[in-house]
Amino acid sequence: MINLLTNAVTYSPEGSTVILRAVPQVDTIEKKTVRISVEDQGPGIGAEHLDRIFERFYRCDKARSRENGGTGLGLAIVKHIAQCHGGTVEVESRPGQGAVFTLILQG
């Protein structure tokens, strides 16, 4: 979660709001799911980047990432940790409308 929160704060304008939500779901007695989302008010992510942002070392805006010290590993780490726990991570975003990253874990 720290990588998702760090990205949200880093890419959102100063004074904006970052929203953290956790929503439990009970699909059956044996299957429970929690959806943890981080929503920012940053610049958003273009559709051409959405399929690649969870790849190691991939950065949408290489110049801005260098300014902020980014390596392109944070989202790849989120994806791999989620997978190790039987989960997934998703993103919804459009340029100029921020981004919502959702971590989905099943128990």
Secondary structure by P-SEA (a helix, b strand, c coil): caaaaaaaaaaccccbbbbbbbbbbbccccbbbbbbbbbbcccccccccccccccccccccaaaaaaacccccaaaaaaaaaaaaccbbbbbbcccbbbbbbbbbcc
